[in-house]
Amino acid sequence: MKFGLLWLVKRLGKAEYKVEGGKLVKAQVERKDDRILRVKITGDFFIHPEEFLEELEEALAGKLLDESILKGFIRSLAERRGAVLLGVSPEDLAKCIVMAGEGDG
């Protein structure tokens, strides 16, 4: 009897990105193929309200690891929620997320 095995290939990548002005963004991305499974974003920037960062991380699950798509999604979500990003831009966050998604460990 033969058994078929289904392997789920997940990768975890990390990145740090220093934005113009000196703020640091860090991202850890767990991905499968070219999609985000889970993301954790930290750094020395500010987002108000603070809960928006967790909402953003959850909303990014399933998104394609594409910088322009992520930039637009982050900007749109921040505008809809009235979130203010200080010391970091949607472009900076998207860039760091993609860098982490492309790396392994």
RAJOSUL-V746653 format. One record per backbone hydrogen bond with DSSP energy under -1.0 kcal/mol. CO is the residue of the C=O (numbers start at 1). NH is the residue of the N-H. Records with the same first field share a line. If there is no record, write none. Layout:
CO = NH + NH
This chain:
11 = 31
12 = 105
13 = 29
15 = 27
17 = 25
19 = 22
23 = 19
24 = 44
25 = 17
26 = 42
27 = 15
28 = 40
29 = 13
30 = 37 + 38
31 = 11
32 = 35
34 = 65
35 = 32
36 = 62
38 = 30
40 = 28
42 = 26
46 = 86
48 = 84
49 = 52
50 = 53
51 = 55
52 = 56
53 = 57
54 = 58
55 = 59
56 = 60
60 = 63
63 = 36
64 = 66
66 = 70
67 = 71
68 = 72
69 = 73
70 = 74
71 = 75
72 = 76
73 = 77
74 = 78
75 = 79
76 = 80
77 = 81
78 = 83
84 = 48
86 = 46
89 = 93
90 = 94
91 = 95
92 = 96
93 = 97
94 = 98
95 = 99
96 = 100
97 = 101
98 = 102
